[in-house]
Amino acid sequence: MISTQLYAAVETNCFRIHNDIISVGDSISQMISKAGNPISQHSYMLDTGNNTLITATDLVYQVGNEIYTLSMQEGRVTRIIWDRS
């Protein structure tokens, strides 16, 4: 018997946590005041294409059975990925 597990990852503009909504464009202070501390985070460098590097950070939050990965650049949420299994 072969068992496979499928999951979907979708980009979204916002999500609800603790009766608040986190959206692309929110500042890191807004996001942390709404969602608290993430379950994990990872920082890395991105090349802007102009011989300049910026720091980006992915913050991971779990809401029920759903996982949200928020990408942060220059102090703002730039992307939200919603994973559910």
ZIZIPE-V313829 format. One record per backbone hydrogen bond with DSSP energy under -0.5 kcal/mol. CO is the residue of the C=O (numbers start at 0). NH is the residue of the N-H. Records with the same first field share a line. If there is no record, write none. Layout:
CO->NH ; NH
//
This chain:
3->5
7->83
9->81
11->79
12->23
14->21
16->19
19->16
21->14
22->25
25->76
26->30
27->31
28->32
29->33
30->34
31->35
39->59
41->57
43->55
45->47 ; 53
51->47
53->45
54->73
55->43
56->58 ; 71
57->41
58->69
59->38 ; 39
60->67
62->65
64->84
65->62
66->82
67->60 ; 69
68->70 ; 80
69->58
70->77 ; 78
71->56
72->75
74->27
75->72
76->24
78->70
79->11
80->68 ; 82
81->9
82->66
83->7
//
